């Protein structure tokens, strides 16, 4: 049931992405769009935290904790802004796939070495095989565009071959930051005895950083000053899904372990993304579900089960 919950939480990622993509079309720049999404998620999380805790919001419990309990929001912003940076360098396919490699590697390392006060869960041979199966399935889903046709690395990017590997390394680092965010927020949630309060702290830090970037970067500042073009009402609710993501991951990581939580969420993300594309939902272009992608989805689920059970 808990693995199913991780799948469900991960399913909100492509929904939030589609909603934020529509908001980006109205705002005109990615960083202010991310700020609106994260800040609205912060407000939503604070309201929930105050209701659940009866109006109290006690951060004093974390006063004696390690410094890293406060970096979850920074890790999240690195992941969000990193996607914006590497997209024109590597193209859409590698921007999706390469950070996943970093997420899986770091999540398993956190469990194996009990980093960030995580529960120790040593890497076994079959857990590694399961992680490899997950990555193979994700590659099949995202890279295979037609039966027997592969999209060559960086085919959609404009970077030179010498610098491509640097940007790939950046992509792996971004994914590692995402896994760290999950582990840190999970620990902070246990310290505060509230995953919602931990999520609020994470989103508050992210909001401050994204607001700073929005006002300091020329393109983002111009977009903020030019106003927002009209659009559908639902383009504003991406933050709601963001709250579910951050709080859900914080709740599940201490119970399932960072490795299983991250990989389970990735599986949910892939499946929901394919449903959105197959149905042409939320303004996404409709794409026929090919056999290779179905096989990739099956591999993802098999790999998740191996990581969790073996």
C-alpha positions in Angstrom: 0.0 0.0 0.0 2.8 2.4 0.8 4.6 1.7 -2.5 1.2 2.4 -4.2 1.1 5.7 -2.3 4.6 6.5 -3.7 3.3 5.7 -7.2 0.3 8.0 -6.6 2.5 10.9 -5.4 4.7 10.5 -8.4 1.7 10.6 -10.7 1.2 14.3 -9.8 4.5 15.3 -11.3 3.4 15.2 -15.0 0.1 16.8 -14.0 1.9 19.7 -12.3 4.3 19.9 -15.3 1.4 20.2 -17.7 -0.4 22.8 -15.6 2.8 24.9 -15.1 3.6 24.7 -18.8 0.3 26.4 -19.5 1.0 29.0 -16.8 4.5 29.6 -18.4 2.7 30.4 -21.7 0.8 33.2 -19.9 3.8 34.5 -17.8 6.4 34.2 -20.6 9.4 32.9 -18.5 10.1 29.7 -16.6 11.6 31.0 -13.4 8.7 33.3 -12.5 6.4 30.4 -13.4 8.2 28.2 -10.9 8.0 30.9 -8.3 4.2 31.2 -8.6 3.9 27.4 -8.4 6.2 27.0 -5.4 4.8 30.0 -3.6 1.2 28.9 -4.0 2.2 25.4 -2.8 3.8 27.1 0.3 0.6 29.0 1.1 -1.5 25.8 0.7 0.9 23.8 2.9 0.9 26.5 5.6 -2.9 26.5 5.7 -3.0 22.7 6.0 -0.3 22.7 8.7 -2.1 25.3 10.8 -5.4 23.4 10.5 -3.9 20.0 11.3 -1.8 21.3 14.2 -4.5 23.5 15.7 -2.9 26.8 14.8 0.6 26.1 16.1 3.7 26.1 13.9 6.7 25.1 16.1 10.1 25.2 14.3 11.9 25.3 17.7 12.1 21.5 17.6 14.6 21.7 14.8 16.9 24.1 16.7 19.4 21.5 17.7 19.3 19.5 14.5 22.1 19.4 11.8 22.4 22.3 9.5 21.3 20.2 6.5 17.7 19.9 7.7 17.1 23.4 6.1 18.5 22.6 2.6 15.5 20.7 1.1 14.2 23.9 -0.6 17.6 24.7 -2.0 17.9 21.2 -3.5 14.4 21.6 -5.0 15.3 24.9 -6.7 18.6 23.5 -8.1 16.5 20.7 -9.7 13.9 23.1 -11.1 16.3 25.7 -12.5 18.7 23.0 -13.7 16.0 21.6 -15.9 15.6 25.1 -17.5 19.3 25.4 -18.0 20.1 22.0 -19.5 17.1 21.7 -21.8 18.5 23.8 -24.6 21.9 22.1 -24.2 20.8 18.4 -24.3 17.2 18.4 -25.6 14.0 17.1 -24.2 14.9 13.4 -24.0 18.2 13.6 -22.1 16.8 16.4 -19.9 14.2 13.8 -18.7 16.3 10.7 -18.6 19.7 11.8 -17.2 18.5 13.4 -13.9 16.6 10.1 -13.2 20.0 8.3 -13.2 21.2 10.8 -10.5 18.0 10.3 -8.5 18.3 6.5 -8.5 22.1 6.5 -7.7 21.7 9.0 -4.8 18.6 7.4 -3.4 20.3 4.0 -3.1 23.5 5.7 -1.7 21.4 7.5 1.0 19.8 4.2 2.0 23.1 2.2 1.9 25.2 4.7 4.0 22.3 6.0 6.1 22.9 9.5 5.0 20.8 12.4 6.3 19.8 10.2 9.3 18.0 7.7 6.9 17.3 4.2 8.0 20.1 2.0 6.8 19.2 -0.3 3.9 22.3 -1.9 2.4 22.5 -2.2 -1.4 22.2 -5.8 -2.5 22.9 -7.2 -5.9 19.3 -7.6 -6.7 18.4 -4.1 -5.6 21.1 -2.9 -8.0 19.6 -5.1 -10.7 16.1 -3.7 -9.9 17.4 -0.1 -10.2 19.0 -1.0 -13.6 15.7 -2.5 -14.7 13.9 0.8 -13.8 16.4 2.9 -15.7 16.2 0.5 -18.7 12.4 0.9 -18.7 12.5 4.6 -18.4 15.0 4.8 -21.3 12.6 2.7 -23.4 9.7 4.9 -22.5 11.4 8.2 -23.3 14.1 7.4 -25.9 12.3 5.0 -28.3 10.2 7.1 -30.6 9.2 4.4 -33.1 9.7 0.6 -33.4 13.4 0.2 -34.0 14.2 3.9 -34.1 16.3 5.5 -31.3 16.9 9.2 -30.8 20.7 9.7 -30.7 22.2 11.3 -27.6 21.9 15.1 -27.6 20.3 15.0 -31.1 17.9 17.8 -30.0 20.6 19.9 -28.4 22.9 22.4 -29.9 25.9 22.0 -27.6 29.3 20.8 -28.9 30.3 17.2 -28.2 33.0 18.3 -25.7 30.6 20.3 -23.5 27.7 17.7 -23.8 29.3 15.5 -21.2 29.6 18.4 -18.8 25.9 19.2 -19.1 25.1 15.5 -18.7 27.1 15.6 -15.4 25.1 18.6 -14.4 21.9 16.6 -15.1 23.1 13.7 -12.9 23.9 16.2 -10.2 20.4 17.7 -10.4 18.8 14.3 -10.0 21.0 13.7 -6.9 19.8 17.0 -5.4 16.2 15.8 -5.9 16.9 12.6 -4.0 18.6 14.6 -1.2 15.5 16.8 -1.0 13.3 13.8 -0.4 15.6 12.4 2.4 16.1 15.8 4.1 12.4 16.6 4.1 11.5 13.1 5.4 13.9 13.6 8.4 12.7 17.1 9.1 9.1 15.8 9.1 10.0 13.4 11.8 11.7 16.1 13.8 8.8 18.5 13.6 6.3 15.6 14.0 4.6 17.0 10.9 5.4 16.3 7.2 3.2 19.2 6.3 5.3 21.6 8.4 8.5 20.2 6.9 7.0 20.7 3.5 6.1 24.3 4.4 9.8 25.0 5.4 11.0 23.4 2.1 8.6 25.5 0.0 9.3 28.7 1.9 13.1 28.4 1.2 12.3 27.5 -2.5 10.0 30.5 -2.8 12.6 33.0 -1.5 15.3 31.7 -3.9 13.0 31.6 -6.9 11.7 35.2 -6.1 15.3 36.3 -6.0 16.1 34.7 -9.3 12.9 36.1 -10.9 13.8 39.7 -9.9 17.5 39.4 -10.7 17.6 37.6 -14.1 16.8 40.1 -17.0 14.4 37.8 -18.9 12.5 36.8 -15.8 12.3 40.4 -14.6 10.9 41.6 -17.9 8.3 38.8 -17.8 7.3 39.8 -14.3 6.9 43.5 -15.2 4.9 42.8 -18.4 2.1 41.0 -16.5 0.3 37.7 -17.1 -1.8 37.0 -20.2 -5.3 35.5 -19.6 -5.6 31.7 -19.5 -7.7 28.9 -18.0 -8.4 28.9 -14.3 -6.6 25.6 -13.8 -3.2 27.0 -14.8 -3.0 28.5 -11.3 -3.4 25.2 -9.3 0.0 23.7 -10.1 1.1 24.6 -6.5 -1.6 22.3 -5.1 0.1 19.4 -6.8 3.4 20.6 -5.6 2.3 20.5 -2.0 1.2 16.9 -2.5 4.5 16.0 -4.0 6.7 17.6 -1.3 4.5 16.5 1.7 3.9 13.0 0.3 7.6 12.4 -0.2 8.4 13.6 3.3 5.8 11.2 4.7 7.0 8.2 2.8 10.8 8.5 2.9 11.2 7.7 6.6 8.9 4.6 6.2 9.8 3.1 2.8 13.4 4.4 2.6 14.6 7.1 0.2 15.5 4.5 -2.5 12.1 2.9 -2.7 10.3 6.2 -2.3 12.2 7.9 -5.1 12.0 4.9 -7.5 8.3 4.4 -6.7 7.5 8.1 -7.4 9.5 7.8 -10.7 7.3 4.9 -11.8 4.2 6.8 -11.0 5.5 9.8 -12.9 6.2 7.7 -16.0 2.9 6.0 -16.0 0.8 9.1 -15.5 2.9 10.9 -18.1 2.1 8.3 -20.7 -1.7 8.4 -19.8 -1.6 12.2 -20.3 0.2 11.9 -23.7 -2.0 9.0 -24.9 -5.2 10.9 -24.1 -3.9 14.3 -25.1 -5.0 15.6 -21.6 -4.3 19.1 -20.2 -3.3 20.5 -23.6 -0.5 17.9 -24.1 -0.1 16.7 -27.8 -1.6 13.3 -28.2 0.9 10.5 -28.8 0.0 6.9 -29.6 1.2 4.4 -27.0 3.8 2.2 -28.8 4.7 -1.4 -27.9 8.2 -0.4 -26.8 6.8 2.1 -24.3 4.4 -0.6 -22.9 7.4 -2.9 -22.4 9.3 0.0 -20.8 6.4 0.6 -18.4 6.3 -3.1 -17.4 10.1 -3.0 -16.8 9.7 0.1 -14.5 7.1 -1.7 -12.3 9.3 -4.9 -12.2 12.3 -2.9 -11.2 10.4 -1.0 -8.4 9.2 -4.4 -7.0 12.8 -5.7 -7.0 14.1 -2.7 -5.2 11.4 -2.9 -2.6 11.2 -6.6 -2.0 14.7 -8.0 -2.7 
